[in-house]
Amino acid sequence: MKKAGCMIGLIVYLFLVGLVLGSFYNVVGLRIPAGQSIIHPRSFCPSCLRTIRIWELIPVCSYIWQKGKCRGCDVRIPLLYPSLELIHGLLFVLAFQLFGWSGETIVAWTLLALLTVIVASDLGYMLIPNKILLFFLPVFVIERIFVPLQPWWSGIAGACISFFFLFMIAILSKGGIGGGDVKLFALLGFVLGIKGVLLAFFLASFLGTVFGVGGIIAGAMKRQSAIPFGPFIALGTIISYFFEPNVLRYYFLLFP
């Protein structure tokens, strides 16, 4: 009973840490592409420029208390903010549940940080900044030295294959996929390995296509409409990274 209580307390603690980190990564993703510091100035409302106070920055809760509006100008706060915080908190706990206290958990938490920043940046500006990718590259290299994939060369091969494959698609499609997406997949290939990154690309492409076709059918989008691919890359990567064996098992059951 005591052990179960401790585990519940730990999960709640990790969830709260995940919420706070998700809020921070959201800020990073929105400020870096705009060339702003992630430290100064303090968080402010982009509509009325009012500095947001500490009690208005509590992840998810402040959004609920304020009914999704700025306390100063009553302008709607984008649902993106609490959504990314909540999703990051849940995935932060999921990583621990799957990997426990291991080196792979650190890799998972770093990957979630990258994806949260990328989603915020791509949704906000349709941009995946090189600064973000260059920051995470040495971090992942160090982590994969201590927590290597099996076989060890899978990450290097995954990075190379991803880069050249996506690079060729970008050339042939004449800009159908952005340079940031190409470089992001190269980095993901290093982290996930060959099978993982190929599955992530397939899932991201499938989900992006379904979303695009659905938007066209519903009349909310046109064929020429550009959509940010980052969120679909993130979703495909998360499914591949956490559930690759199960996804492949069900795939081969359906398509033997």
N, C-alpha and C positions, 0 to 999 in steps of 0.2 A: 504493500500500500504506500509506504513511504517512498519507495523507489519510483512508483508510478507518479506520485505527486511531484517528485523532483524532475522527472522527465517532462511532465506537463509544464512545470515552471520554466524549464530550459527552452522548450519550444515557444512558449509565450515570449520569453526574453529575446530569442533569435528572431521571432516575428517582428517585434518592436524595433530591433536593430535593423532589420531588413527594410522596415518602413522609413526609418530615418535616412538610411543610406540611399534608398530609392528617391527620396526627396532631394538629396544632395546631387545625385547623378542626373536628375531631371534639370536642375539648375545648370550643371555643367553642360548638358546637351543643348540648352537654350542660349547659353552665354558664349561658349567657345566659338561657334560659327559667326556670331555677331562681333567678335573681336573684343569682348568684354572680359574683365577680370572675374574669376569665380569667387573672389573674396570681397572686393569693393566694387560698387557701393552695396549696401545692404539690400535685401529683397524689397522690391517696390512694385506698385500696381502700374502696369504699362499704360493704363488709360488716364488715371488722375495723377500719377507719379508720386503718390503718397507712400512713405516708407511703411512697410508692413511690420507690425510688432510681433514680438516673440510668440504670444499666445494665439496669433493668427497663422502661425507656421507649423502647428502641430499636424503631422501627416494624417490625411484622411479626415480626422476629427474636426479640424478647423473648417474644412470644406462643408461638412455636414452642419456644424453649428451656424455657419454664415449662410446656409442655404444656397451655396454655390455662387455667392455674390461678394464683391468687394464691399467692405464696410464703409468706405469713403464715398465712392461714386455709384455704387449699386450695379456696376457692370458685371456681367456673367464671368465667372472664372472658368477657363477651359477645363472640361472634364478630363483632359489628358493628364493633368497634374495628379489628382488623387488616384486615377486609374493606374498610372505607372508606379506610384508608391505602393498601392495595394498588391499589384501583381508581383512587384519585386519582393515584397515582404513574404508572400506565399511561396515564391520560388526559392527564396533564401532558406526557408524552412525545409522545403522539399529536398534541396541539395543535401542538407544535413541528414534528413531521413534516409536518403538513398546511400550516402557514402560514409556517414558517421564522422568520427574524429579522424580523418585521414587527409593525406596530401591532396587527393582528388577533390575534396570539399573546397579547399583553397582555390584550386583551378576553377571549380564550378562558380564560386562566388565572384572571382575575377571576370569570368565569362559573362555572368549576369550583369556586372557593372558595365562592361563594354556594350552589351546589347541594350541596356536601359538608356545609356548616353546616346547611342546610335539612333534608337527609336525617337527620342525627344528631338534630336537634331534633324533627322530626316522629315519628321512630321512638321517641325517648325519652319525649316528652311529648304527642304528638298536637297539636303547636302550632308555628306559624310566627310567631315574635315580630316585632312591628313594628320593634323596635330593629335587627334584622338587615337588614330591607328598607330602612329609612331610612339605615342606614350605607352600603349598596351603591348606593343611588339616585344621590347626587352623584358617586360614583366612575364609574358607567356614563355619566352625562351628560358628564363631562369626557372620558372615553375616546371616546365617540361624536362629540364635537366634532372630535377629531383623527383619528379613524378612522370616518368617516361611512358609513352604509349607502347603497346605491344603489337607488332614489332617496333623497335625504336625508330626505324626509318619511315614509319607510316606518316608521321607529321610532316617531315620534309617533303615526301612524295605528294602528300595531300596539298601542301602549299603550292608546289610547282604545278601540279595538274590543274588545280583550281584557277591559278592565275592565268595560265596559257589558254585553258578552255574558255573562261569568261572573257579573256582579252579577245579571242577570236570571235566570240559572239558579239562583243561590242563593235568590232570592226565590220562584221558582216551585216549587223542590224543597223549600222550607221547611227550609233548613239542610242539604240534601244535599251541599252543598259549602261549605267554611268560608271565612270572611272573609280568612283568611291566604292561602288558595289564590287568591282573587280578586285580591288585591293583588300576590301573587307573579307571576301571569300578566301583570298590567299591566306590571310591571317587565321580565319576559321579553319582552313584546311590544316594548318600547323597544329591547332589545338585539338581538332576532332579526328584527324587522320583521314585516309582515303575514303573508306566506307562511310564514315560519319558525315564528311563534308558533301559527298555525292548525294547522300540521302537528304541532307539539309537543303541542297540546291533543288532537288526534285520536289520536295515538299513546299519550299518557298515559291517555286515557279507555279506549282499546281494551285496553291492557295491564292497567289496573286492573280492568276488567270480566272479562277472562280469569282474572286471579288470584282475584277474588271468586267467580266461578262455579265455578272449580276447587276452591276451598276449601270451598264449600257441598257440591259433589258428593262430595268426599273426607270430608265430615263434620267437618272441622276448624273450620268457621265456620257461623254461622247467618245467615239473611237480614238480621237486624237488626244484625249485627255491624258496628262501625265500624272502618274500616281507614285508616291514614294514607295520604293521597294524594300527599304530598311525594315519596316515592321514585319513584313512577310519573311525576310531573311532571319529576323530574330525568332519568329514563331517556328519556322522550319528548323532552325538550329537547336532551339530548346527541345523540340520533340525528338530530334535525332540524338542529341547528347544524352538526354535522360532516358529515352525509351527505344533506342536503336534496336536492341535484340527483339523486343516485342513487336515493333513495327515490321521488321523483316520477316519475323515468324508468320505474322498474319498475312503479309503480302504473298509469301510463297504458298501459304495454304489456299489463298484465293486464286493465285495464278501459278499453279505447280508447273 
